[in-house]
Amino acid sequence: MNWNLWIRQVHRWLSMIFTMIVIAIFVTFGAGKEPASWVYFLPLFPLAVLVLTGLYMFVLPYAATWRSGRRAGASE
């Protein structure tokens, strides 16, 4: 599998996991229960990986133009 595709898959699956964790926390609030304090730290790991993979995918188009030798503001 291509490296870029692997990063995209990790980002996609972690976004679903992150969303499910946050929904579960809000459901426990809605049920009137106070979750344990460590539950609030559960979304932090997926969120950190999401930030890293998201930044990687954000930079990809710019890196492609840098590698090709073209600059965005260069006029020829």
SULBELCOR-V90441 format. One record per pair of residues at least 24 apart in sequence whose C-alpha atoms are under 8 Angstrom apart, sorted by the first residue. I is the first residue (numbers start at 1). GAP is how many residues later the second one is. Records with the same first field share a line. If there is no record, write none. Layout:
I = GAP, GAP
This chain:
7 = 46
8 = 45, 49
10 = 43
11 = 38, 39, 42, 43
14 = 32, 35, 36
15 = 31, 35
17 = 29
18 = 25, 28, 29
